[in-house]
Amino acid sequence: MANAIDLKGRIAVVTGGAQGIGRAIAERFIASGAKLAIWDMDKPLADKTAAALGQASKAYAVDVTDPASIEAAVKATLTDFQRIDILVNNAGIAGGNAPTWELPIADWQRVIRINLDGPFYCCRAVVPTMIAQKYGRIVNIASIAGKEGNPNAVHYSASKAGVIGLTKSLAKELAQYDISVNAITPAAAKTAIFDQMTQQQIDYMLSKIPRGRFVNVEEIAALAAFAASEDCSFTTGSILDISGGRATY
């Protein structure tokens, strides 16, 4: 690990932590000394990830589109770990590609439910615990698509733009409690989410990155570790870019 970030004694929740970006963040947090609750729809895969990470992690079956499922996960996590210091809202889907006027309404609704409603529900459920602790770090995984918009991905782009707005609003509400709320806007990373995209869409995204490559999940995890750390004490409401030079603001 190139740089050491101290998360010793911290309890972190990572949604969608069983694979992809979420797993990379989970691995980085464990390496930094945190204990981990993996919230994921795919419980068998989450169990495998937790087993690979060791005794400092535990998997929970959670549907981020269901407030009752999230509330139950909060209670179970607090029972097992007593605190929740860090929340990473990572769970998300791409939802396929189509022009706006051809996009099925059901696809729009599904992406918004998972990518935007999910972080809202998770924040709503976890924040009271952080306020009581007078400490917390919330890291929302948005996307460069939320800043610039990707053609043939209006549902994904709009959902991630919503996450950016959620981040900025919540950060202002929680600033007095030593709770930082920041978002990360990566360029595309080669994960299972690529299976939901057309090759044309993948080629388009690569063509927009001045670095000429996709971001590595470990690079996103490194940035997430800082945003989740005690050192991230005065940075809140920020949109932390990791787009290989694509972002124009």
C-alpha positions in Angstrom: 0.0 0.0 0.0 1.6 3.2 -1.2 0.1 5.5 1.5 -1.1 4.5 5.0 -4.4 6.0 6.1 -5.5 5.3 9.7 -8.9 3.8 10.1 -8.1 1.8 13.2 -11.1 1.3 15.4 -13.6 2.6 12.9 -16.7 0.7 11.9 -17.5 1.1 8.2 -20.6 0.1 6.2 -20.1 -0.4 2.4 -23.1 -1.0 0.3 -22.6 -3.2 -2.7 -19.3 -4.3 -1.0 -19.3 -7.8 -2.4 -17.6 -7.0 -5.7 -16.2 -4.4 -8.0 -15.5 -0.9 -6.6 -17.2 -1.8 -3.3 -15.0 -4.8 -2.7 -11.8 -2.7 -3.5 -13.0 -0.1 -0.9 -13.7 -2.9 1.6 -10.2 -4.3 1.1 -8.6 -0.9 1.5 -10.6 -0.2 4.7 -9.6 -3.5 6.2 -6.0 -2.9 5.4 -6.3 0.5 7.1 -7.5 -1.0 10.3 -11.3 -0.6 10.0 -13.9 -3.2 10.8 -16.5 -3.7 8.1 -20.2 -4.4 7.5 -20.8 -5.4 3.9 -24.4 -4.6 2.8 -25.2 -6.4 -0.4 -28.2 -7.9 -2.2 -26.1 -11.0 -3.1 -25.6 -12.5 0.3 -23.7 -15.6 -0.8 -21.2 -13.4 -2.7 -21.0 -11.0 0.3 -20.3 -14.0 2.6 -17.4 -15.0 0.4 -16.0 -11.5 0.3 -16.3 -11.2 4.1 -14.6 -14.6 4.6 -11.7 -13.5 2.3 -11.4 -10.2 4.3 -11.2 -12.0 7.6 -12.8 -11.8 11.0 -13.0 -8.0 11.0 -15.8 -8.1 8.4 -19.4 -9.4 8.3 -21.9 -9.7 5.5 -25.6 -8.6 5.7 -28.3 -9.2 3.1 -29.6 -5.7 2.3 -31.9 -4.3 -0.4 -31.0 -0.6 -0.7 -34.4 0.1 -2.4 -36.2 -1.1 0.7 -36.2 1.2 3.8 -37.3 -1.6 6.0 -34.3 -3.8 4.9 -31.9 -0.9 5.6 -33.4 -0.2 9.0 -33.0 -3.9 9.9 -29.4 -3.8 8.7 -28.6 -0.7 10.8 -29.9 -2.5 13.9 -28.0 -5.7 13.1 -24.8 -3.8 12.4 -25.1 -1.8 15.7 -25.7 -5.0 17.6 -22.6 -6.6 16.1 -20.3 -3.5 16.1 -21.9 -0.9 18.5 -21.1 2.0 16.2 -21.2 3.1 12.5 -18.5 5.6 11.8 -18.3 5.4 8.0 -21.0 4.9 5.4 -20.0 4.3 1.8 -23.0 4.4 -0.6 -21.6 2.4 -3.4 -24.3 0.1 -4.6 -25.5 0.9 -8.1 -26.3 -0.3 -11.6 -25.8 1.1 -15.1 -29.2 -0.1 -16.3 -28.4 -0.6 -20.0 -28.2 2.0 -22.8 -30.8 3.6 -25.1 -31.7 7.1 -26.3 -34.0 8.9 -23.8 -37.1 8.6 -26.0 -36.6 4.8 -26.3 -35.6 4.1 -22.7 -38.2 1.8 -21.0 -39.8 3.6 -18.1 -39.2 0.5 -16.0 -35.4 0.9 -16.6 -35.5 4.5 -15.6 -37.4 3.7 -12.4 -35.1 0.8 -11.4 -31.9 2.8 -11.9 -33.3 5.8 -9.9 -34.4 3.4 -7.1 -31.1 1.8 -6.7 -28.7 4.6 -7.5 -30.5 7.6 -5.9 -33.2 6.4 -3.6 -30.8 3.8 -2.1 -28.2 6.4 -0.9 -31.0 8.6 0.5 -32.5 5.7 2.4 -29.1 4.6 3.8 -28.2 8.1 4.8 -31.6 8.7 6.4 -31.2 5.5 8.4 -27.5 5.9 9.5 -27.3 9.6 10.1 -29.1 9.6 13.5 -26.4 7.2 14.9 -23.7 9.5 13.6 -25.3 12.6 15.1 -25.5 10.8 18.5 -21.8 9.9 18.2 -21.0 13.5 17.0 -18.8 11.9 14.4 -19.2 10.3 11.0 -17.9 10.1 7.4 -20.2 9.6 4.5 -18.8 8.8 1.1 -21.1 8.6 -1.9 -19.9 7.0 -5.1 -21.3 9.1 -7.9 -19.9 9.3 -11.4 -18.4 11.7 -13.9 -21.7 11.0 -15.8 -23.4 12.9 -13.0 -21.3 16.0 -13.9 -21.3 15.8 -17.6 -24.0 13.5 -18.7 -23.5 10.5 -20.9 -25.6 10.0 -24.1 -27.8 7.0 -24.1 -27.5 6.8 -20.3 -30.0 9.5 -19.1 -31.2 7.3 -16.2 -27.7 6.6 -14.9 -26.5 10.2 -15.5 -29.5 11.7 -13.8 -29.2 9.3 -10.8 -25.6 10.2 -10.2 -26.3 14.0 -10.6 -28.9 13.4 -7.9 -26.3 11.8 -5.7 -24.1 14.9 -6.1 -27.0 17.2 -5.0 -27.8 14.9 -2.1 -24.1 15.1 -1.0 -24.0 18.9 -1.1 -27.3 19.3 0.8 -26.6 16.7 3.5 -23.1 18.1 4.1 -24.5 21.5 5.0 -27.0 19.9 7.4 -24.4 17.8 9.2 -21.4 20.1 9.3 -22.0 21.1 13.0 -21.7 17.4 14.1 -18.2 16.6 12.7 -19.8 14.5 10.0 -18.2 15.0 6.6 -20.2 14.1 3.5 -18.4 13.9 0.2 -18.9 12.3 -3.2 -16.4 10.6 -5.5 -17.0 11.0 -9.3 -14.9 8.3 -11.0 -14.5 7.8 -14.7 -15.6 4.3 -15.8 -13.9 1.3 -14.1 -13.8 -2.2 -15.6 -16.2 -4.0 -13.3 -19.2 -6.2 -13.7 -21.2 -3.1 -14.5 -19.7 -3.2 -18.0 -21.8 -6.2 -18.6 -24.8 -3.9 -18.6 -23.4 -1.6 -21.3 -23.0 -1.8 -25.0 -19.5 -1.9 -26.5 -20.3 1.4 -28.2 -21.0 3.0 -24.9 -17.8 1.5 -23.4 -15.7 2.8 -26.3 -17.3 6.3 -26.0 -16.4 6.5 -22.3 -12.8 5.5 -22.9 -12.5 8.1 -25.7 -13.4 10.9 -23.3 -10.6 10.1 -20.8 -7.4 12.1 -21.5 -5.4 9.6 -19.6 -6.4 7.0 -22.2 -7.4 4.3 -19.8 -10.1 3.3 -17.4 -9.7 4.0 -13.7 -8.5 1.1 -11.5 -10.8 0.2 -8.6 -7.8 0.4 -6.2 -7.4 4.1 -7.2 -11.0 4.8 -6.3 -10.5 2.9 -3.0 -7.5 5.0 -2.1 -9.5 8.2 -2.5 -12.4 6.7 -0.5 -10.1 5.8 2.3 -9.1 9.5 2.7 -12.7 10.7 2.5 -13.6 8.1 5.2 -10.7 9.1 7.5 -10.5 11.4 10.5 -8.1 13.5 8.4 -11.0 14.5 6.1 -12.2 16.9 8.8 -12.7 20.2 6.9 -13.6 18.8 3.5 -17.3 18.3 3.2 -19.8 18.8 0.5 -17.0 18.2 -2.0 -17.1 16.3 -5.3 -13.8 14.5 -5.4 -12.9 13.9 -9.1 -11.1 10.8 -10.3 -11.8 10.9 -14.0 -8.4 10.9 -15.6 -8.8 14.5 -16.7 -12.2 14.1 -18.2 -14.0 16.5 -15.8 -14.4 20.1 -17.1 -15.4 21.4 -13.6 
